[in-house]
Amino acid sequence: MMIDVKKKIIEYAMLALIFASVIQSIFAGFRISQYHLILVASSALILLGGCILMDWTKWAFVGYGIICVFFLLFGKTELINGFRIISNKMADAINQSMDLGFYYYVSVNLENSRRDSVLAILFFFILVGIFIGLLRYKPLILFFITGIFECAVLIIAPYSISSAFFVFLGAWMAYFGFRKKKIYFGSALAVLFCLAAIPLHFYDQVKMPDDTWIKREILVQVRRVTQGNEYNAVGGIGNGQIGGVGEISPSGTNLFQVYAQEKGDLYLKAYTSGDYKEGVWTESKEEPLIYGGETAINLSFLFPDLKIDEFISSKKKWFLNDQDLSIHYQKKQDKYLLVPYFAEVDGMWGTVFGDANVLRNNQNSDDQIHYYPMKNPLKLLRLNEKVSEKLVSDQEKTPLEENYFRAMEEYTSYIEEKYLEIPEEIKKYLKKEGPKFKKNASLWEIQEEVTKYIRKEYSYTYHPGLAPEGEDPVLYFMRERKKGFCTQYASTAVFLFREAKIPARYVEGYKIRSSQWNQGMAQVTDYDAHAWAEVYVKNVGWVPVDVSGQTSGVSGYEKIQEEEKEQNLYLNRKRILTNVKKIFFISLIVLVAVVFVIVIKMLRKRQQWKEFDNRQKILHYKEVIKKYDKTWEESPESKETADRIAFEIIRKAEYSQDELEDREVNLVKRRLDVLKRKNGNVTKILNKPK
């Protein structure tokens, strides 16, 4: 009966070790270091105690149930907070090592984070303890379930868990060895695996995080399941959704072909918005704005035809000759028509909303637009406040000029009222942390300052992740994360321009690079989807300003990915160096502690030896002699003279109260040295008493 009890306790101890190794895998794989050794030991004790209690009484299940109910009734808020904090820790480990942008819970109470985290972990231990306790007599099922879980952690965890995995395997081998009554075989394998886990533990500390395509793809799928399908955009127009997309993963899909006599960069607007609310640049549902008989969206097309003496003489600086542009769609068209800047919109097949977008009215595979190609969009910014009706001579003035400037005056009033709004929290942040613009700075100078500020403060990435729950995505990008892609850059630029009293809007569309043109045709893929800001140049129109400094297309995407890979490699090397330093200092501290203990022990023994009288020294030598000669006390008459003398001195020390001289001590010691030599021990180090 006693043997069965001991056997069960050993088996339960192995189960506890298995559970502890799984918990250690989670802590090590996600770099959760706080209290982790205490919690791992607690997991083993909770499971071991639970299994013993379940064997002892059936009421143990009831007790566990009462504890769980108590947790849920009186600590539900703390448990949720604790699990969210742990989730943040795991997400942070993945995001830092692989930059996958997993979601963070922002609504956590950090004031009691340690307490709530520990409570959540203990609650988890109890639930798992009940589960394993129920399956303790079905080891194969338990092995299958824990194996799947451990392999899942092995695959998903960004950091290496080979040490804990070896302990897991060793514990299971020992468990099955005990159950099959192959105790020595199971124990030997368990010891081997556990010994192998020791150097692997140090290897895990310095190994760079794994970033294989299998792990990345699995984590991406996990993120999609937990955070929604909208998280990942494959490229294309997002219609102002800033907060819903955490990663851009274009596939190179051909979207449409553009035919034009272009040679430079071409911006095609698809979605434009000036109203920002809760992470979304919202759609305008206004009726078309009409000024001077022209729709506001079409006014800029008239500008290049104005008969302004100063402008005519330098017109070639700003625009090429007007021309037609054709678009042939290869995939389903976007919701809104694609429109270049300074285009004639009135003739297009679409419904104009407000002064920004043209909603598509058909599903034709081809569109044709008449427009004026810009030579250099940024140079047009220099025309701000420089174009007015005064520049038109009375002899050259026509109804076009008169209507144009009257319409632009009315439209400018509308623009200055509508496109200068900034959300309150973003406004506060910009006033405190944003760039300081010079008084009376020109639009060109403001653009330079905005571009310089954004490129200095933020880094470009295609997978920054989502903002935490409840946080404004643009404000979170500006204040906390400081890395993102074109939509965050463009949104930030819009608010910076508005802070400088420059009307600005957010635009999504496609940027065709000059290198894409091949005999008048450019193939556009989802790699070319882009977002930018546009600013209003007074009496000229809206002009694109791309502050990202990044090249669109597959080459730009691959360049960013390569730069991020190098940056992550640098950070991982830095982290490895930090871990190596930690291991070195810990090892040094341990070594110093061991040496200190050894020295103290030697000094203590030496002090004890000094305090011994001759009798105690001889009796100590006797015990050492017995280790080298098992027959020492047998037939003393047959021994050599030296042995007999030493034997008699030892007997005298044992049974006589006579004083013992130093000479007698030396005789016994000399005999001990002879025995040591015979046994291959030639050292003269004095054996001190323990």
SVG drawing of the C-alpha trace seen along z (x, -y; Angstrom):
<svg xmlns="http://www.w3.org/2000/svg" viewBox="-27 -98 85 110">
<polyline fill="none" stroke="black" stroke-width="0.4" points="0.0,0.0 2.8,-2.3 4.6,-1.5 1.5,-2.4 1.2,-5.8 4.8,-6.6 4.4,-5.6 1.4,-7.8 3.2,-10.7 6.2,-10.3 3.8,-10.1 2.0,-13.3 5.4,-15.0 6.2,-14.2 2.9,-15.7 3.6,-18.7 7.0,-19.0 5.3,-18.7 2.9,-21.5 5.7,-23.6 7.7,-23.2 4.7,-24.3 4.3,-27.4 8.1,-28.0 7.8,-27.8 5.2,-30.6 7.2,-32.8 10.5,-32.2 8.9,-32.3 7.3,-35.7 10.1,-37.1 7.8,-37.5 10.4,-37.6 8.8,-39.2 8.3,-36.6 8.3,-33.9 10.4,-31.4 8.1,-31.7 5.0,-31.3 6.5,-28.3 7.2,-26.6 3.6,-27.6 2.1,-25.9 3.9,-22.7 2.9,-22.8 -0.8,-23.6 -1.0,-20.7 0.8,-18.3 -1.4,-19.2 -4.5,-19.1 -3.9,-15.6 -3.1,-14.3 -6.3,-16.0 -8.4,-14.5 -7.2,-11.1 -7.8,-11.7 -11.3,-13.1 -13.9,-13.6 -14.8,-16.9 -11.6,-18.4 -13.4,-19.1 -16.1,-21.0 -13.4,-22.9 -11.8,-23.9 -15.2,-24.9 -15.9,-27.1 -12.5,-28.8 -13.2,-29.5 -16.6,-30.9 -15.2,-33.1 -12.6,-34.4 -15.3,-35.2 -17.8,-36.8 -15.4,-39.0 -12.4,-39.4 -13.9,-39.4 -12.6,-43.0 -9.1,-42.1 -9.0,-38.9 -9.9,-40.6 -7.4,-43.4 -4.7,-40.8 -5.3,-38.8 -5.2,-42.0 -1.9,-43.0 -0.5,-39.5 -1.9,-39.8 -0.1,-43.1 3.2,-41.5 2.8,-38.7 1.8,-41.2 4.8,-43.4 7.2,-40.4 5.9,-39.6 5.8,-43.2 9.3,-43.9 10.9,-40.8 8.8,-40.5 7.1,-43.9 3.7,-42.3 1.6,-45.0 -0.5,-42.9 -3.3,-44.7 -2.7,-46.2 -5.4,-46.7 -5.2,-50.3 -8.0,-50.0 -5.8,-48.3 -5.4,-49.5 -1.6,-49.7 -2.0,-50.8 -2.5,-47.2 -0.9,-45.5 1.2,-43.0 -1.5,-41.9 -4.0,-41.5 -1.5,-39.6 -0.7,-37.2 -4.4,-36.6 -5.1,-35.9 -2.2,-33.5 -3.2,-31.6 -6.8,-31.4 -5.4,-29.9 -3.3,-27.4 -6.4,-26.3 -8.4,-25.8 -5.6,-23.8 -5.0,-21.9 -8.7,-20.8 -8.4,-19.8 -5.2,-17.8 -6.5,-16.3 -9.6,-14.9 -7.3,-13.4 -4.6,-12.1 -5.6,-8.5 -5.6,-9.0 -2.0,-9.8 -2.1,-9.3 -4.9,-11.9 -3.1,-14.2 0.2,-13.7 -1.6,-14.5 -3.2,-17.7 -0.1,-19.1 2.1,-18.1 -0.1,-20.1 0.0,-23.1 3.7,-22.9 4.3,-22.7 2.0,-25.6 4.0,-27.7 7.2,-26.4 5.9,-27.6 4.3,-30.9 6.6,-32.2 9.1,-34.7 11.9,-33.6 13.5,-30.2 12.1,-27.7 14.3,-24.7 15.3,-24.4 11.8,-24.1 10.9,-21.8 13.7,-19.4 12.4,-19.4 8.9,-18.7 10.1,-15.7 12.3,-14.4 9.4,-14.6 7.0,-12.7 9.6,-10.0 10.1,-9.6 6.3,-9.5 5.8,-6.7 8.9,-4.9 7.4,-4.9 4.0,-3.7 5.6,-0.9 7.8,0.1 11.0,-0.8 12.1,-3.2 15.8,-3.2 15.4,-3.6 12.8,-6.5 14.9,-8.2 18.1,-8.0 16.4,-9.6 14.8,-12.3 18.1,-13.1 19.8,-13.3 17.1,-15.6 17.2,-17.8 21.0,-18.0 20.8,-19.0 18.3,-21.7 20.9,-23.5 23.2,-24.7 20.1,-25.2 18.8,-27.6 21.8,-29.9 21.5,-29.4 17.9,-30.5 19.0,-33.7 21.3,-34.8 19.5,-33.3 18.0,-35.8 14.2,-35.7 13.1,-33.3 11.3,-35.0 10.5,-32.2 7.8,-32.6 5.9,-29.7 5.9,-31.5 5.0,-34.8 2.2,-33.4 0.7,-31.6 0.9,-34.7 -0.7,-36.8 -3.6,-34.3 -3.9,-34.4 -4.0,-38.2 -6.7,-38.1 -8.8,-35.8 -8.4,-37.8 -8.4,-41.3 -10.5,-41.1 -9.9,-40.7 -9.7,-44.5 -6.4,-44.6 -4.3,-43.7 -4.8,-45.7 -3.5,-44.0 -3.1,-47.4 -5.6,-49.8 -7.8,-52.5 -8.9,-52.3 -11.4,-55.2 -10.0,-57.0 -9.9,-54.1 -6.9,-55.0 -7.7,-53.0 -8.8,-49.8 -5.6,-48.8 -2.5,-47.7 -0.5,-46.3 -0.1,-46.7 0.8,-43.6 0.5,-44.2 0.6,-41.2 1.6,-42.8 -1.9,-42.4 -2.4,-44.4 -5.2,-47.0 -5.2,-49.2 -3.2,-50.7 -2.7,-54.4 -2.1,-55.8 -0.7,-59.3 2.1,-61.4 3.6,-61.7 7.2,-61.3 7.1,-62.5 5.3,-61.4 1.6,-61.3 -0.8,-61.5 -4.3,-60.0 -6.8,-61.0 -9.4,-58.5 -10.7,-59.4 -10.4,-62.9 -11.6,-64.0 -11.2,-67.0 -13.3,-65.7 -11.6,-63.5 -13.6,-61.7 -12.5,-58.8 -9.8,-57.4 -11.7,-57.9 -11.4,-60.5 -15.2,-60.6 -17.0,-60.7 -18.6,-63.9 -22.3,-63.6 -22.7,-67.2 -24.3,-68.4 -21.8,-69.7 -20.4,-73.1 -20.9,-75.6 -19.1,-78.9 -19.5,-81.3 -21.3,-78.6 -18.5,-76.1 -18.3,-73.1 -15.6,-73.8 -13.8,-70.5 -13.4,-71.8 -12.1,-75.3 -8.4,-74.3 -8.7,-73.0 -9.4,-76.6 -6.3,-78.1 -3.7,-77.2 -5.9,-79.0 -5.9,-82.3 -4.5,-85.2 -2.1,-86.6 0.9,-88.3 3.4,-87.2 2.0,-83.7 1.9,-83.3 5.6,-84.2 6.5,-81.5 3.7,-79.0 6.1,-76.3 7.7,-76.3 4.5,-74.9 2.6,-72.8 2.9,-70.9 0.4,-71.2 -3.1,-69.9 -3.7,-66.3 -5.9,-63.3 -5.3,-60.5 -6.9,-57.0 -7.4,-54.4 -8.0,-50.8 -9.2,-48.8 -8.0,-45.2 -9.7,-44.6 -12.9,-45.8 -12.8,-49.6 -12.6,-51.7 -15.8,-53.3 -14.6,-56.7 -13.3,-57.8 -9.5,-58.3 -8.8,-61.9 -5.4,-63.6 -4.8,-67.2 -5.9,-70.1 -8.4,-67.8 -11.7,-68.6 -14.1,-66.7 -17.4,-68.0 -17.2,-65.7 -16.7,-62.5 -19.3,-59.8 -19.8,-60.3 -21.6,-62.1 -19.7,-64.9 -19.9,-65.2 -19.0,-68.5 -15.6,-69.7 -13.7,-66.5 -14.9,-63.2 -16.5,-61.9 -18.6,-58.8 -18.5,-56.2 -21.8,-55.9 -20.9,-52.9 -18.6,-49.9 -16.9,-50.8 -13.5,-49.2 -12.1,-52.5 -12.1,-56.1 -10.8,-59.2 -9.8,-62.5 -8.6,-65.8 -6.0,-67.5 -2.9,-69.7 0.2,-67.7 2.1,-69.4 5.8,-69.7 6.7,-69.9 3.9,-70.0 6.0,-71.5 7.0,-74.5 3.3,-75.4 3.4,-76.2 5.5,-79.3 2.4,-80.7 0.5,-81.0 -0.8,-84.6 0.9,-85.6 -2.0,-85.0 -4.7,-87.7 -7.1,-89.5 -4.8,-92.5 -2.3,-90.7 -4.8,-90.6 -4.6,-93.6 -7.8,-95.3 -7.0,-94.6 -6.6,-90.8 -9.5,-90.4 -12.2,-88.1 -15.3,-86.6 -13.2,-83.6 -10.8,-85.7 -13.7,-87.7 -15.7,-84.6 -12.6,-82.6 -11.4,-85.1 -14.9,-85.8 -15.6,-82.0 -12.2,-81.5 -12.8,-84.2 -16.0,-82.5 -14.4,-79.1 -11.5,-80.3 -13.8,-81.5 -15.5,-78.1 -12.1,-76.4 -10.7,-78.5 -13.8,-77.7 -13.9,-74.0 -10.3,-72.7 -8.6,-74.2 -10.2,-72.1 -8.1,-70.0 -9.4,-67.5 -8.9,-69.0 -6.4,-66.3 -4.3,-66.5 -4.3,-70.3 -3.0,-70.2 -0.3,-67.8 0.9,-69.8 1.0,-73.0 3.2,-71.3 5.3,-69.0 4.9,-70.0 7.2,-72.2 7.3,-75.9 6.6,-77.8 8.2,-81.1 5.9,-84.1 4.8,-85.1 6.4,-82.0 5.5,-81.2 3.7,-78.1 6.9,-76.8 8.8,-77.3 6.0,-75.7 6.0,-72.7 9.7,-72.3 9.3,-72.5 6.5,-70.0 8.4,-67.5 11.6,-67.9 9.7,-67.4 7.8,-64.3 10.9,-62.6 12.9,-63.3 10.3,-62.2 8.8,-59.2 10.0,-56.0 8.3,-54.3 7.0,-50.7 4.3,-48.7 3.2,-46.9 3.0,-49.3 0.0,-47.6 -3.3,-49.0 -3.6,-51.7 -4.8,-50.5 -8.5,-50.3 -9.9,-53.7 -6.9,-55.6 -7.1,-57.9 -4.9,-56.2 -3.3,-59.4 -2.6,-60.8 -1.2,-57.5 1.1,-57.5 2.2,-61.0 2.7,-60.6 3.5,-57.0 4.3,-54.6 6.1,-57.0 6.1,-54.5 3.6,-53.9 2.9,-54.0 1.5,-56.6 -1.9,-57.0 -0.5,-58.0 2.1,-60.2 -0.5,-62.0 -2.9,-62.5 -0.2,-64.0 0.9,-66.3 -2.7,-67.5 -2.9,-68.5 0.5,-70.1 -0.5,-72.2 -3.7,-73.2 -1.8,-74.1 0.2,-76.5 -3.2,-78.0 -2.8,-76.3 -6.0,-74.6 -5.2,-70.9 -7.0,-67.6 -6.3,-63.9 -6.0,-62.0 -5.8,-58.3 -5.0,-57.2 -2.2,-56.0 1.2,-57.5 2.7,-56.6 6.5,-57.0 8.3,-58.5 10.2,-55.2 6.9,-53.3 6.2,-55.0 7.0,-52.8 6.1,-54.2 3.2,-56.2 1.8,-53.4 2.1,-52.7 1.1,-49.4 -0.4,-50.1 -0.4,-47.5 -1.5,-47.5 2.1,-48.4 1.4,-51.9 -1.5,-52.6 -0.6,-55.6 -1.8,-58.4 -0.7,-62.0 -1.8,-65.4 -2.9,-68.2 -2.8,-71.9 -4.7,-74.8 -2.7,-77.3 -4.8,-80.5 -6.4,-81.2 -4.6,-78.2 -6.2,-75.0 -5.3,-71.9 -1.7,-70.7 -0.3,-67.3 2.4,-67.2 3.9,-63.8 5.9,-64.1 6.7,-60.3 9.9,-60.5 9.3,-56.9 9.1,-55.5 5.9,-53.7 6.0,-50.4 7.5,-47.1 11.1,-48.5 10.0,-50.9 8.2,-48.2 11.2,-45.9 13.5,-48.7 11.5,-49.4 11.3,-45.7 15.0,-45.3 15.7,-48.4 13.4,-47.1 15.1,-43.7 18.4,-45.3 17.0,-47.5 15.5,-44.4 18.8,-42.6 20.6,-45.4 18.1,-45.5 18.3,-41.7 22.1,-41.9 21.9,-44.6 19.4,-42.5 21.7,-39.5 24.7,-41.6 22.6,-42.7 21.6,-39.1 25.3,-38.0 26.3,-40.8 23.5,-39.7 24.6,-36.1 28.3,-37.1 27.5,-39.3 25.2,-36.6 27.8,-33.9 30.5,-36.2 28.3,-36.8 27.6,-33.1 31.3,-32.3 32.2,-34.9 29.6,-33.5 30.8,-29.9 34.5,-31.0 33.4,-32.9 31.5,-29.9 34.5,-27.6 36.9,-30.0 34.6,-30.5 34.3,-26.7 38.1,-26.2 38.7,-28.9 36.1,-27.4 37.7,-23.9 41.1,-25.4 39.8,-27.1 38.1,-23.9 41.4,-22.0 43.3,-24.5 40.8,-24.1 41.2,-20.2 43.3,-18.6 45.6,-15.7 43.0,-13.1 40.4,-14.6 43.0,-14.9 44.0,-11.2 40.3,-10.1 39.7,-12.2 42.7,-10.4 41.3,-7.1 38.0,-7.8 40.0,-8.8 42.3,-5.7 39.2,-3.4 38.2,-4.9 41.5,-3.8 41.9,-0.5 38.7,1.5 40.7,4.2 42.5,1.7 41.0,3.0 41.3,6.7 44.3,8.8 46.5,5.9 49.2,8.6 49.8,9.4 50.4,5.8 53.6,4.1 55.4,2.3 54.3,-1.2 50.7,0.0 50.7,1.6 52.2,-1.6 49.5,-3.7 46.8,-1.2 48.0,-1.3 48.1,-5.1 44.5,-5.2 43.4,-2.6 45.0,-4.8 43.1,-7.8 39.8,-5.8 40.1,-4.1 42.7,-5.9 42.7,-9.2 46.5,-9.6 47.9,-12.7 48.8,-12.3 51.9,-13.9 52.4,-15.7 54.8,-13.0 52.0,-10.4 49.8,-12.6 52.5,-12.8 53.0,-9.0 49.3,-8.4 49.3,-11.1 52.4,-9.7 50.7,-6.3 47.7,-8.0 49.9,-9.6 51.4,-6.1 47.9,-4.7 47.0,-7.6 50.1,-7.0 49.2,-3.3 45.7,-4.3 47.0,-6.7 46.4,-9.9 49.8,-11.6 48.5,-14.9 49.7,-16.1 46.6,-18.1 45.4,-17.6 41.9,-16.2 40.0,-18.4 37.0,-17.4 33.5,-18.1"/>
</svg>
